[in-house]
Structures are given as structure tokens and as C-alpha cells.
């Protein structure tokens, strides 16, 4: 797979998710969510779930865990995803093209 496949898969997953996701809670998750709700003084579990996703995302980015999975599946990293191009492209290399007129260093 490639960076282009990742963009496609992310777009498709975002479209499939829509604006709301129903999540079935097991007893452990329900108790942990209840404790967090009490501790943070909120009766909006949706906000806590959004924070949980942000926290998980931040952790996997900081530890490089997401890069491991992206490299395994798509042969790219999170930085390449953010930049919209591979490290080779950032360094001046370009994908193969039939256009022989492309300026190359």
C-alpha cells in the first residue's frame, strides 16, 4: 500500500463513521467512564469519550506506535501523512512519471 491508499482509507473511514458512533460498553468500561464522569463533574459521557480518543491518539503519535502500524500497512509515517508526501518526495525525489520534462536536481 502507499500514502495514496492511506488518504483513501482515511477518507472512507471518516465517511463511514459519520458524526456519531454508538459504542457498546462492557462493565469495566462503564465503571471507568462513570468514575471519570464523577471526577470531572460532567454528565456528558460523549465529551469524555472524545477526550479519550484524543488522549489515545496523542499517546500513539508520541510513542511512535502509529508510525509502526502505518509503516507496516501503508509504507509511510504519520509525518508523511501530514505533509502529504513521502520522505523521498520531500528530499527532492519524485514519483516516476512519463513526463520527461519534469525539472530534476
C-alpha positions in Angstrom: 0.0 0.0 0.0 1.0 3.6 -0.2 0.4 7.1 1.1 -2.4 7.5 -1.5 -4.0 4.4 -0.2 -3.9 5.8 3.3 -5.5 9.0 2.2 -8.3 7.0 0.5 -8.8 4.7 3.5 -8.9 7.7 6.0 -11.5 9.4 3.8 -13.6 6.3 3.5 -13.4 5.6 7.3 -14.4 9.2 8.1 -17.4 8.9 5.7 -18.4 5.6 7.3 -18.1 6.9 10.8 -20.3 10.0 10.2 -20.9 12.3 13.1 -21.9 9.8 15.7 -20.7 6.4 16.8 -22.7 4.0 19.0 -20.4 2.2 21.4 -21.4 -0.8 23.4 -19.8 -0.7 26.9 -18.6 -3.6 28.9 -18.8 -3.5 32.7 -15.2 -2.3 33.1 -15.5 0.5 30.6 -18.9 1.6 32.0 -17.4 1.8 35.6 -14.3 3.7 34.4 -16.5 6.1 32.4 -18.8 6.6 35.4 -15.8 7.3 37.7 -14.4 9.8 35.2 -17.8 11.5 34.9 -18.0 11.8 38.7 -14.4 13.0 39.0 -14.7 15.6 36.2 -18.2 16.6 37.3 -19.8 16.1 34.0 -23.0 14.4 32.9 -21.8 14.3 29.3 -20.1 11.0 28.6 -19.7 11.9 24.9 -17.2 14.6 25.9 -15.2 12.2 28.0 -15.2 9.7 25.1 -13.9 12.4 22.7 -11.2 13.2 25.2 -10.3 9.5 25.4 -9.8 9.3 21.6 -7.7 12.5 21.7 -5.6 11.0 24.5 -5.1 7.7 22.8 -4.2 9.4 19.5 -1.7 11.7 21.2 -0.1 8.8 23.0 0.3 6.6 19.9 1.8 9.5 18.0 4.2 10.5 20.8 5.4 6.9 21.2 5.8 6.2 17.5 3.3 3.4 17.7 1.2 4.8 14.9 4.3 5.0 12.7 4.9 1.3 13.2 1.4 0.5 12.1 1.4 2.9 9.2 4.7 1.7 8.0 3.6 -1.9 8.2 0.3 -1.3 6.4 1.0 1.7 4.1 4.8 2.0 4.0 4.6 5.6 5.3 4.7 7.5 8.6 2.4 10.0 10.3 4.7 12.8 9.3 4.5 11.8 5.7 0.7 11.7 6.0 0.6 15.2 7.5 3.0 16.5 4.8 1.0 14.7 2.0 4.2 13.4 0.6 6.8 10.7 1.2 10.3 11.5 2.7 11.7 10.8 -0.8 9.4 13.4 -2.3 10.4 15.9 0.5 14.1 15.3 -0.3 13.5 16.1 -4.0 12.8 12.7 -5.4 9.6 12.4 -7.4 7.4 9.5 -8.2 8.0 8.0 -11.6 6.3 9.9 -14.3 6.0 9.8 -18.1 6.7 13.5 -18.2 10.4 13.7 -19.1 10.3 17.5 -19.0 9.9 17.5 -15.2 12.7 19.6 -13.6 15.0 17.4 -11.5 18.1 18.4 -9.5 
